Amino acid sequence: MNMEQNNNILEIKDLHVVYETDTETVYAVNGIDLSLAPGKTLGIVGETGAGKTTTALSILRLLPQDIGKVTGGSITFDGKDLLNLSNSEMQKIRGASISMIFQDPMTSLNPVNTVGDQIYESLMLHNDDHKSKHELEERVDAILETVGIPKFRKKEYPHQFSGGMKQRIVIAIALACHPAIVIADEPTTALDVTIQAQVLAMMRRLKDQMGMAMILITHDLGVIAETCDDVAVMYAGEIVESGTMEDIFNHERHHPYTEGLFGSIPSLDMETDRLKPISGLMPDPTNLPQGCAFSPRCPYATDKCRAEKPVKSEFGTHTVACHLFTGGESPNVD
């Protein structure tokens, strides 16, 4: 594969995405930069409405037709800007080179087709080496066994499987063609805690076995800690903090939003059984605040925060977009 000189398999630079209707414009993604190295897992974490899924859909050019629009930036994969490819060229990439695991297996699977047929369809669409039907069927059997589903169940329909098994089938479809990148959009949201752990462990194992890179979208920092090499914290369509997993979990400097996410994590050794939710709500994406988008909810906000957008402060591999860290200083917090 023709990698970038910096060895990243995927580069997103200054990406802007809006949703336009007749009455308003939603500013969903506002100038983000992301990179993904081969074989690594990038976690994108943030509340609902932060722009995580829109970013993923932009990579695959699956934004809602006529409404979702990329208004600026570039998305480079294998030396090609995906935003400039034709529809036919993108169809060759989707599923084969970059695939996506959607967050709700109930709506991701076709209820009138067997699960085996749905995996077979993905293989057939990208059958560039002209494998025979028998060879493709063997591949269906193999990928089902890989995700822990006996091959004899390929003739069954989605309603005959539990929620956890449906998610395994969705993962099987995404991995069928051995993609270079898999995007997992909150793949365990609808599952109970025990099944979540099993699915995440399986995804880590398969990623390592197949040598894939992965983008994991979640609102759960606990999932990030178990799975990711690098982390991007997203708020109101912007990356407010990024770095390695160690940077985010062990560094003394944090964006106030990241600090709030950590405060929302339950712990067995908490002195009180009450969590510390982030006050307020995500800003209206049709009318974002003038300065820092988090300033209306931030306990450390100043007049400067409300008037000026912060620039990123860099601490090695760790970046934080917050006025509190301008010049490398930590906030004065009691």
C-alpha positions in Angstrom: 0.0 0.0 0.0 1.3 3.4 -0.9 1.5 5.0 2.6 2.0 8.7 3.3 5.6 9.7 4.0 4.7 10.2 7.7 3.5 6.5 7.7 -0.1 7.4 8.5 -2.7 5.3 6.6 -5.4 8.0 7.0 -5.0 11.7 7.3 -7.9 14.1 7.9 -7.0 17.8 7.7 -9.2 20.8 8.5 -12.4 18.9 7.8 -15.7 21.0 7.9 -19.1 19.3 7.5 -22.5 20.9 7.6 -26.1 19.7 7.3 -28.2 22.2 5.4 -32.0 22.4 5.3 -34.3 25.1 3.9 -34.4 26.8 7.3 -31.1 26.3 9.0 -27.5 25.1 8.8 -26.1 22.6 11.4 -22.3 23.0 11.8 -21.5 19.4 12.6 -17.7 19.2 12.1 -15.6 22.3 12.4 -12.0 22.1 11.2 -10.8 18.8 12.7 -7.4 17.2 12.1 -7.0 13.4 12.7 -4.4 10.8 11.7 -4.4 7.0 11.9 -1.2 4.9 11.8 -1.3 1.3 10.3 -2.3 -1.3 12.8 -3.2 1.3 15.5 -6.5 2.0 17.1 -7.7 5.7 17.3 -10.5 6.4 19.8 -12.8 9.3 19.2 -14.7 10.1 22.4 -17.4 12.6 23.2 -21.0 13.2 24.1 -23.9 12.5 21.7 -23.9 15.3 19.1 -20.2 16.0 19.3 -19.8 15.1 15.6 -18.2 11.7 15.9 -20.5 9.7 13.6 -20.5 12.6 11.1 -16.7 12.3 10.9 -17.0 8.6 10.2 -19.6 9.0 7.6 -17.6 11.7 5.9 -14.6 9.3 5.5 -16.8 6.8 3.6 -18.8 9.6 1.9 -22.1 8.3 3.3 -23.5 11.6 4.5 -27.2 12.1 3.9 -27.7 13.0 0.3 -28.5 16.7 -0.5 -28.3 17.6 3.2 -24.9 16.6 4.5 -22.0 18.4 2.8 -18.2 18.6 3.3 -17.5 22.3 2.9 -13.7 22.2 3.5 -10.7 20.0 4.2 -9.3 16.8 2.9 -9.4 13.1 3.8 -6.4 11.2 2.4 -6.2 7.4 2.3 -3.5 5.4 0.4 -2.3 8.7 -1.2 -5.8 9.6 -2.5 -8.1 12.4 -1.3 -11.3 10.5 -0.8 -13.4 13.6 -1.3 -12.2 13.9 -4.9 -12.9 10.4 -6.0 -15.8 9.4 -8.2 -18.7 7.5 -6.9 -17.5 4.3 -8.6 -14.1 4.7 -7.1 -15.5 5.1 -3.7 -17.7 2.0 -4.1 -14.5 0.0 -4.6 -13.1 1.4 -1.3 -16.2 0.9 0.9 -16.2 -2.5 2.5 -12.9 -3.6 0.8 -10.4 -1.1 2.0 -12.4 0.9 4.6 -15.4 -0.7 6.3 -17.8 0.4 9.0 -19.4 -1.4 12.0 -22.6 0.5 12.7 -23.8 1.0 16.2 -27.2 -0.7 15.9 -27.2 -4.2 14.5 -31.0 -4.3 14.5 -31.1 -1.8 11.7 -27.8 -2.8 10.0 -28.9 -6.2 8.9 -31.5 -7.0 6.3 -34.3 -9.0 8.0 -35.4 -10.8 4.8 -32.0 -12.2 3.9 -30.0 -14.9 5.7 -26.9 -13.8 7.5 -24.8 -15.9 5.2 -26.2 -14.2 2.1 -25.4 -10.8 3.6 -21.8 -11.7 4.1 -21.6 -13.3 0.7 -23.0 -10.2 -0.9 -20.1 -8.1 0.5 -17.6 -10.6 -0.8 -19.2 -10.8 -4.2 -19.2 -7.0 -4.6 -15.4 -6.9 -4.1 -14.5 -10.2 -5.8 -11.7 -8.6 -7.8 -9.7 -11.9 -8.0 -12.7 -13.7 -9.4 -13.1 -16.4 -6.8 -15.7 -19.1 -7.5 -19.0 -19.3 -5.6 -17.6 -22.3 -3.7 -14.5 -20.3 -2.6 -16.7 -17.4 -1.5 -19.0 -19.7 0.5 -15.9 -21.1 2.2 -14.9 -17.6 3.1 -18.4 -17.0 4.6 -17.9 -20.1 6.7 -14.5 -19.0 7.8 -15.4 -15.4 8.8 -18.5 -16.7 10.8 -16.2 -19.1 12.7 -13.7 -16.3 13.3 -16.4 -14.2 15.1 -17.6 -17.2 17.1 -20.7 -18.2 15.1 -21.0 -21.9 13.9 -21.0 -22.0 10.1 -24.2 -24.0 10.0 -26.1 -20.9 11.2 -25.4 -19.0 8.0 -28.8 -20.1 6.7 -30.6 -18.4 9.5 -32.1 -14.9 9.6 -31.2 -12.0 11.8 -34.3 -12.4 14.1 -33.0 -15.8 15.1 -29.9 -14.3 16.8 -29.5 -12.5 20.1 -28.3 -8.9 20.2 -24.7 -9.9 20.8 -24.7 -12.4 18.0 -26.2 -9.9 15.6 -23.3 -7.5 16.4 -20.9 -10.3 15.7 -22.5 -10.8 12.3 -22.2 -7.1 11.6 -18.5 -7.3 12.5 -18.2 -10.3 10.2 -19.6 -8.4 7.3 -17.2 -5.5 8.0 -14.2 -7.8 8.2 -15.1 -10.1 5.3 -12.9 -8.4 2.7 -9.9 -7.8 5.1 -10.1 -4.0 5.1 -7.1 -1.9 5.9 -9.3 0.3 8.2 -12.4 -0.6 10.1 -14.5 2.2 11.7 -16.5 1.0 14.7 -19.3 3.4 15.6 -20.2 2.7 19.2 -20.3 -1.1 18.5 -21.3 -2.1 22.0 -23.9 0.5 22.9 -26.9 -1.8 22.7 -25.3 -4.7 24.5 -25.1 -5.6 28.2 -21.8 -5.2 30.0 -20.7 -8.8 29.8 -21.4 -9.1 26.1 -19.7 -5.7 25.6 -16.5 -7.0 27.1 -16.6 -10.1 24.9 -17.2 -8.1 21.7 -14.4 -5.7 22.5 -12.0 -8.5 23.2 -12.9 -10.2 20.0 -12.5 -7.0 18.0 -9.0 -6.4 19.5 -8.0 -10.0 18.7 -9.3 -9.8 15.1 -7.6 -6.4 14.5 -4.3 -7.8 15.6 -4.7 -11.0 13.6 -5.6 -9.2 10.4 -3.2 -6.3 10.9 -5.9 -3.7 10.5 -6.1 -0.1 11.8 -9.3 0.9 13.6 -11.2 4.0 14.5 -13.4 3.4 17.6 -16.2 5.9 18.2 -17.6 5.9 21.8 -18.8 8.0 24.6 -17.2 5.7 27.2 -13.6 6.5 28.4 -13.5 3.0 29.9 -13.8 1.4 26.5 -11.1 3.8 25.3 -8.7 2.7 28.0 -9.2 -1.0 27.1 -8.9 -0.7 23.4 -7.1 2.4 22.0 -3.5 3.5 21.2 -4.4 7.1 20.5 -7.4 9.3 21.6 -9.2 12.3 20.2 -11.7 14.1 22.5 -14.4 15.7 20.4 -16.8 18.5 21.5 -19.2 20.5 19.3 -17.5 19.4 16.1 -14.0 20.1 17.3 -11.0 18.1 18.6 -10.4 19.7 22.0 -7.7 17.3 23.2 -5.7 14.5 21.6 -2.7 12.3 22.3 -1.7 8.8 23.1 -3.8 6.8 25.5 -1.2 7.4 28.2 -1.3 11.1 27.5 -5.0 11.3 28.1 -5.2 9.0 31.1 -1.9 9.9 32.9 -1.2 13.5 32.0 -1.7 16.3 34.5 -3.0 18.7 31.9 -6.6 18.1 30.6 -9.1 20.1 28.8 -12.0 20.9 31.2 -14.3 18.9 29.0 -12.1 15.8 29.3 -11.9 16.4 33.0 -15.7 16.4 33.0 -15.8 13.1 31.1 -13.5 11.5 33.7 -15.7 12.8 36.5 -18.7 11.0 35.0 -17.0 7.6 35.2 -18.3 5.4 38.1 -15.7 4.0 40.4 -15.9 1.3 43.0 -13.7 3.3 45.4 -15.8 6.5 45.2 -16.5 8.0 48.6 -20.0 8.8 47.4 -22.2 6.9 45.1 -23.1 10.1 43.1 -21.4 10.9 39.8 -20.3 14.3 38.7 -22.2 15.1 35.5 -21.0 17.9 33.2 -23.4 20.8 33.8 -25.4 22.3 31.0 -26.1 20.9 27.5 -24.2 20.7 24.3 -24.5 24.0 22.4 -26.9 24.5 19.6 -25.0 23.4 16.5 -26.8 25.9 14.3 -25.6 28.8 16.6 -22.3 27.9 18.2 -20.7 30.1 20.8 -18.3 32.8 19.6 -15.3 31.7 21.6 -14.6 28.3 23.0 -17.6 26.1 22.4 -17.3 24.6 25.9 -17.2 28.0 27.7 -20.9 28.1 28.6 -20.4 24.8 30.6 -16.8 25.3 31.8 -16.2 26.0 35.5 -12.9 27.8 34.5 -14.2 30.0 31.7 -13.0 33.6 31.5 -14.0 36.5 29.3 -11.2 35.5 26.9 -12.7 32.0 26.6 -16.1 33.5 25.7 -14.6 35.9 23.1 -11.7 34.0 21.4 -11.3 30.5 20.1 -8.4 28.8 21.8 -5.4 27.5 19.8 -3.8 24.1 20.5 -1.1 23.9 23.1 1.3 21.0 22.5 3.0 19.0 25.2 4.9 16.4 23.1 2.4 14.1 21.6 -0.4 15.6 23.7 -2.4 18.6 22.5 -5.0 20.6 24.3 -7.1 23.4 22.8 -7.8 25.6 25.8 -6.8 29.1 26.9 -5.9 27.7 30.3 -2.8 26.1 28.8 -1.6 28.8 26.6 2.1 29.1 27.2 2.2 25.6 28.8 0.7 26.6 32.2 -1.8 24.5 34.0 -5.0 26.0 35.3 -5.1 27.3 38.8 -7.7 24.9 40.2 -8.2 24.2 43.8 
